[in-house]
Amino acid sequence: MHPSSAHVAFDPIPAMGRWHHARERIVRGSGVPATFLRPGGFMTNALDWLPTIREGGYVLDPVGPGRHAPVDPADIAAVAALALTEDGHQGREYVLTGGELFTVAEQVRILSETIGRDLEVRETATPAEAVRSRFPHGAPPALADALTEGFALMRADTAGFRTDTVERLLGREPRAFRVWCARHADTFRGPESG
């Protein structure tokens, strides 16, 4: 059973989005000048694959055909630095994504090519297995429910969503996932590579 197969009623805004918006309202209410960065999935989420890659050369995929545009945290930091050091960003909201849309299988293929190791992609069979793919030691119930909801929404989004915000603000394309993989290849190869 895929995470989307479970009967899940979706609010117009997913749980994680509601949590973030609640914090934004607090900041807005404080009167402190702010710029809100709203990054999508991070490229560093691929580090969650390390246990299964090291254990058996595979990655658990909770979203199947779903596509997303992961963003390099270094690009998020660069946008934050810009917002903190230039005028004109106060009160703005920036949705940040990478420039490339991927399925998990496509990301795994790039990582596999980068580290020179065949990696298998295994779709998760249950919502609980999907949650364990991110939190192998368990997650609090509210977080587990939010992840299950998020994975189901991602699975259903086969077109994907990306913005040009990073490029527009920084004057360059967002960093590519392949480049991120190359920077972290030794981490994925493991201690024996060093």
Summary of the structure (lengths in Angstrom):
residues: 194
radius of gyration: 17.8
end to end distance: 39.5
largest distance: 52.2
contacts: 546
relative contact order: 0.22
helix: 53%
strand: 10%
